[in-house]
């Protein structure tokens, strides 16, 4: 198992984390989020139910003693009180609270049907906050080119290749850092392991292949730890590059390009939008490229184009000219 529970987690949470990993095949990031959400939930409940003094440092509240009885005593109202705390005390927006609802639901489904601690799933009716749908933010074609031309660092070939892969392949951050050079095949395809360890194949274009070849000429070979020698992107410490380092590379390059308000994930949105806008890529094909589970997730990019068409129509200088009143 790659993600290990904290030693201070209650046993029931440790068991749940193992279940998520070996049975549900969840990604490390998803498991970490579930664990973090449930730790926060349990700490809140101990404070909310008066099981620890209110003067206690919240972060230091011990939850290792949580047992089956504690789980059985958690009510639906307790969960809503927790969501209220997250909104009003921790300033969590809708999406963050919705993720916490998903974590709680998954855990209670597990303790009801897998562990059979509960006779009835008390969180079955737990509602999730309504999330406002907004169009994803992305770079224009001109801004994307500017970003590529702004790569200027000690590891220029590596950093350029990273940004090229983001902008051309629509990779998630977790997917990029987990790439091995053996995932690049002789036929010019890239094997990507996405959410739930599901594999998909992406065809690399000329820009990707050129950036990859230039990087491989300077990629370190000696001194890399045996269990990481196949990693594609290598850090200055001769280890597989970390998500935090990649984020730093992207933010630094965005800053040099004078582009504000963007993130690593926005580069994934950019790739998808540019493919749909300029490449006439069918939404079903785009779904496969991005590794989306549901078509509805991919269709957001069709809405971007619809919005642009609407704005283009509204910007016509004749848009506000009306017939003279007779």
C-alpha positions as CSV (number, residue, x, y, z in Angstrom):
1,X,0.0,0.0,0.0
2,X,1.4,3.4,-1.0
3,X,-0.5,5.6,1.4
4,X,-0.3,4.7,5.1
5,X,-2.6,5.9,7.8
6,X,-1.2,8.0,10.6
7,X,-0.3,6.1,13.8
8,X,-2.7,8.4,15.7
9,X,-5.7,7.5,13.6
10,X,-8.3,5.3,15.3
11,X,-8.2,1.7,14.1
12,X,-11.5,2.0,12.3
13,X,-10.1,4.8,10.1
14,X,-6.9,2.8,9.5
15,X,-9.1,-0.1,8.3
16,X,-11.1,2.2,6.0
17,X,-7.9,3.6,4.4
18,X,-6.7,0.0,3.7
19,X,-10.1,-0.7,2.1
20,X,-9.9,2.4,-0.1
21,X,-6.5,1.4,-1.3
22,X,-6.8,-2.4,-1.9
23,X,-10.5,-2.8,-2.7
24,X,-11.7,0.5,-4.1
25,X,-8.3,1.2,-5.7
26,X,-8.5,5.0,-4.9
27,X,-5.5,7.2,-5.7
28,X,-3.1,8.3,-3.0
29,X,-4.4,11.9,-3.2
30,X,-8.0,10.8,-2.8
31,X,-7.2,8.6,0.2
32,X,-5.2,11.5,1.8
33,X,-8.2,13.8,1.3
34,X,-10.6,11.2,2.8
35,X,-8.3,10.7,5.8
36,X,-7.9,14.5,6.4
37,X,-11.6,15.1,6.2
38,X,-12.5,12.3,8.6
39,X,-9.8,13.3,11.1
40,X,-11.2,16.9,11.1
41,X,-14.7,15.4,11.5
42,X,-13.8,13.3,14.5
43,X,-11.9,16.1,16.2
44,X,-14.9,18.4,15.7
45,X,-17.2,15.8,17.2
46,X,-15.1,15.3,20.3
47,X,-15.2,19.0,20.9
48,X,-18.9,19.4,19.9
49,X,-20.0,16.6,22.2
50,X,-18.0,18.0,25.1
51,X,-15.7,15.0,25.3
52,X,-12.6,17.3,25.5
53,X,-12.3,20.8,27.1
54,X,-13.2,23.7,24.8
55,X,-9.8,25.2,25.8
56,X,-8.0,22.3,24.0
57,X,-5.8,23.1,21.0
58,X,-8.1,21.8,18.1
59,X,-5.2,20.4,16.1
60,X,-3.9,18.4,19.1
61,X,-7.3,16.7,20.0
62,X,-6.6,12.9,20.3
63,X,-8.9,10.7,18.2
64,X,-7.0,7.5,18.6
65,X,-9.6,6.2,21.2
66,X,-12.6,6.5,18.8
67,X,-14.4,3.2,18.8
68,X,-17.6,1.5,17.6
69,X,-19.8,3.1,20.2
70,X,-18.5,6.6,19.2
71,X,-19.4,5.8,15.6
72,X,-22.9,4.6,16.5
73,X,-23.6,7.8,18.5
74,X,-23.0,10.1,15.5
75,X,-26.2,11.5,14.1
76,X,-27.2,13.2,10.9
77,X,-27.5,16.5,12.9
78,X,-23.9,16.1,14.1
79,X,-22.8,15.9,10.5
80,X,-24.7,19.1,9.6
81,X,-23.2,20.8,12.6
82,X,-19.8,19.9,11.3
83,X,-20.6,21.3,7.8
84,X,-21.8,24.5,9.5
85,X,-18.5,24.7,11.4
86,X,-16.5,24.1,8.1
87,X,-18.4,27.0,6.5
88,X,-18.5,29.5,9.3
89,X,-15.3,28.8,11.2
90,X,-13.0,27.4,8.5
91,X,-14.3,29.4,5.6
92,X,-14.6,26.3,3.4
93,X,-16.3,27.0,0.1
94,X,-19.0,24.7,-1.4
95,X,-16.7,22.4,-3.3
96,X,-14.6,21.7,-0.2
97,X,-17.6,21.0,2.0
98,X,-19.0,18.8,-0.8
99,X,-15.8,16.8,-0.7
100,X,-16.2,16.4,3.1
101,X,-19.7,15.1,2.6
102,X,-18.4,12.6,0.1
103,X,-15.8,11.4,2.6
104,X,-18.3,11.1,5.4
105,X,-20.8,9.2,3.2
106,X,-18.1,6.8,2.0
107,X,-16.9,6.1,5.5
108,X,-20.4,5.4,6.9
109,X,-21.3,3.2,3.9
110,X,-18.1,1.3,4.8
111,X,-18.9,0.9,8.5
112,X,-22.5,-0.1,7.7
113,X,-22.0,-2.7,5.0
114,X,-18.4,-3.8,5.3
115,X,-17.8,-3.6,9.1
116,X,-21.5,-4.0,10.0
117,X,-21.1,-1.7,12.9
118,X,-24.4,0.1,12.1
119,X,-27.7,-1.5,11.3
120,X,-28.6,1.4,9.2
121,X,-26.5,4.0,7.3
122,X,-27.2,7.2,9.3
123,X,-25.5,9.3,6.6
124,X,-27.5,8.0,3.7
125,X,-29.6,11.2,3.6
126,X,-26.7,13.6,4.2
127,X,-27.1,16.3,1.5
128,X,-24.2,17.9,-0.3
129,X,-23.9,21.7,-0.7
130,X,-25.0,23.0,-4.1
131,X,-21.9,24.0,-6.1
132,X,-22.1,26.9,-8.4
133,X,-20.9,25.8,-11.9
134,X,-18.4,28.1,-13.4
135,X,-16.5,27.9,-16.6
136,X,-12.9,26.7,-16.1
137,X,-10.2,29.4,-16.5
138,X,-7.7,28.8,-19.2
139,X,-4.9,30.4,-21.2
140,X,-5.5,31.6,-24.7
141,X,-3.4,30.3,-27.6
142,X,-1.3,33.5,-27.5
143,X,-0.8,33.3,-23.7
144,X,0.1,29.6,-24.0
145,X,2.8,30.4,-26.6
146,X,4.0,33.2,-24.3
147,X,4.3,30.8,-21.4
148,X,6.3,28.3,-23.4
149,X,8.7,31.1,-24.5
150,X,9.1,32.2,-20.8
151,X,10.7,29.0,-19.6
152,X,14.2,30.1,-18.4
153,X,15.7,28.1,-15.6
154,X,18.7,26.0,-14.6
155,X,16.7,22.9,-15.8
156,X,15.3,24.5,-18.9
157,X,14.9,21.3,-21.0
158,X,13.1,19.5,-18.1
159,X,10.9,22.4,-17.2
160,X,10.0,23.1,-20.8
161,X,9.1,19.5,-21.4
162,X,6.9,19.6,-18.3
163,X,4.9,22.6,-19.5
164,X,4.7,21.2,-23.1
165,X,3.2,18.0,-21.7
166,X,0.7,19.9,-19.6
167,X,-0.4,22.1,-22.5
168,X,-0.5,19.4,-25.2
169,X,-1.6,16.3,-23.3
170,X,-4.0,17.7,-20.6
171,X,-2.3,15.8,-17.8
172,X,-3.2,16.0,-14.2
173,X,-0.4,17.0,-11.8
174,X,-0.5,13.5,-10.2
175,X,-0.3,11.9,-13.6
176,X,2.7,14.0,-14.7
177,X,4.9,13.3,-11.6
178,X,4.2,9.6,-11.8
179,X,5.4,9.3,-15.4
180,X,8.2,6.9,-16.2
181,X,10.4,7.3,-19.3
182,X,9.3,3.7,-20.1
183,X,5.8,5.1,-20.5
184,X,6.9,6.8,-23.7
185,X,6.6,4.1,-26.4
186,X,8.4,3.8,-29.7
187,X,5.2,4.5,-31.6
188,X,5.0,8.0,-30.2
189,X,2.4,7.2,-27.6
190,X,2.3,8.0,-23.9
191,X,0.9,5.6,-21.3
192,X,-0.8,7.5,-18.5
193,X,-2.0,6.1,-15.2
194,X,-4.9,8.2,-14.1
195,X,-7.5,8.2,-11.3
196,X,-8.2,4.8,-9.9
197,X,-5.1,3.5,-11.6
198,X,-6.9,3.5,-14.9
199,X,-4.5,3.5,-17.9
200,X,-5.1,5.5,-21.0
201,X,-3.0,6.2,-24.1
202,X,-2.2,9.7,-25.5
203,X,-0.6,10.2,-28.9
204,X,2.3,12.7,-28.6
205,X,2.5,15.4,-31.2
206,X,5.8,16.7,-32.6
207,X,6.2,19.4,-29.9
208,X,6.0,16.8,-27.2
209,X,8.4,14.4,-28.9
210,X,10.9,17.2,-29.6
211,X,10.7,18.5,-26.0
212,X,11.0,14.9,-24.6
213,X,14.1,14.1,-26.8
214,X,15.8,17.4,-25.8
215,X,15.2,16.6,-22.1
216,X,16.4,13.0,-22.3
217,X,19.7,14.3,-23.7
218,X,20.4,16.0,-20.3
219,X,18.3,13.9,-17.9
220,X,20.4,12.7,-15.0
221,X,21.4,9.0,-15.1
222,X,23.8,8.4,-12.3
223,X,23.0,8.7,-8.6
224,X,19.3,8.1,-9.0
225,X,17.9,5.8,-6.3
226,X,17.2,2.3,-7.6
227,X,13.5,2.4,-7.0
228,X,13.2,5.7,-8.8
229,X,15.6,5.2,-11.8
230,X,12.7,4.9,-14.2
231,X,11.1,8.2,-13.2
232,X,10.8,10.5,-16.2
233,X,11.2,13.9,-14.5
234,X,14.1,14.0,-12.0
235,X,14.6,16.7,-9.3
236,X,17.9,18.4,-8.4
237,X,18.1,15.9,-5.5
238,X,18.1,13.0,-8.1
239,X,14.7,11.8,-7.0
240,X,11.3,11.6,-8.8
241,X,10.1,15.2,-9.1
242,X,7.5,16.1,-6.4
243,X,4.1,17.8,-7.1
244,X,5.3,20.8,-5.0
245,X,8.4,21.2,-7.2
246,X,6.3,21.0,-10.4
247,X,3.9,23.6,-9.0
248,X,6.8,25.9,-8.2
249,X,8.1,25.5,-11.8
250,X,4.7,26.4,-13.3
251,X,4.1,29.3,-11.0
252,X,7.6,30.7,-11.6
253,X,7.2,30.4,-15.4
254,X,3.7,32.0,-15.2
255,X,5.2,34.9,-13.3
256,X,8.0,35.4,-15.8
257,X,5.3,35.4,-18.6
258,X,3.3,38.0,-16.6
259,X,0.3,35.7,-16.4
260,X,-1.6,35.9,-13.1
261,X,-4.4,33.9,-11.5
262,X,-3.5,30.6,-13.1
263,X,-2.4,27.2,-11.7
264,X,-1.1,23.8,-12.8
265,X,-4.7,22.5,-13.1
266,X,-5.5,25.5,-15.4
267,X,-2.9,24.2,-17.8
268,X,-5.0,21.0,-18.1
269,X,-8.1,23.2,-18.8
270,X,-6.0,25.1,-21.4
271,X,-5.0,21.9,-23.2
272,X,-8.6,20.7,-23.4
273,X,-10.0,24.1,-24.5
274,X,-7.4,24.5,-27.2
275,X,-8.0,21.0,-28.5
276,X,-11.7,21.6,-28.7
277,X,-11.5,25.2,-30.0
278,X,-8.7,24.9,-32.6
279,X,-8.4,21.1,-33.3
280,X,-12.1,20.4,-33.8
281,X,-11.7,17.5,-31.4
282,X,-15.0,15.6,-30.8
283,X,-16.1,15.8,-27.1
284,X,-16.1,12.0,-26.8
285,X,-12.4,11.8,-28.0
286,X,-11.6,14.7,-25.6
287,X,-13.2,12.7,-22.8
288,X,-10.8,9.8,-23.5
289,X,-7.7,12.1,-23.8
290,X,-8.5,13.7,-20.4
291,X,-9.4,10.4,-18.7
292,X,-12.8,11.7,-17.5
293,X,-15.1,9.1,-16.0
294,X,-18.3,10.9,-17.2
295,X,-19.1,12.8,-20.4
296,X,-20.7,15.5,-18.4
297,X,-17.4,16.5,-17.0
298,X,-15.9,17.0,-20.5
299,X,-18.9,18.9,-21.8
300,X,-17.9,21.9,-19.8
301,X,-15.5,22.7,-22.7
302,X,-18.4,22.9,-25.2
303,X,-20.0,25.5,-22.9
304,X,-16.8,27.6,-23.1
305,X,-17.1,27.8,-26.9
306,X,-20.9,28.5,-26.6
307,X,-20.1,31.4,-24.2
308,X,-17.4,32.7,-26.6
309,X,-19.9,32.7,-29.5
310,X,-22.4,34.5,-27.4
311,X,-19.8,37.2,-26.5
312,X,-18.7,37.5,-30.1
313,X,-22.3,38.1,-31.1
314,X,-22.8,40.7,-28.4
315,X,-19.6,42.5,-29.3
316,X,-20.9,43.2,-32.8
317,X,-21.0,47.0,-33.1
318,X,-24.6,46.6,-34.5
319,X,-25.7,44.7,-31.4
320,X,-27.5,47.6,-29.8
321,X,-29.0,49.2,-32.9
322,X,-32.8,49.0,-32.9
323,X,-35.4,50.0,-35.4
324,X,-36.6,53.6,-35.1
325,X,-40.0,53.9,-33.4
326,X,-42.7,54.8,-35.9
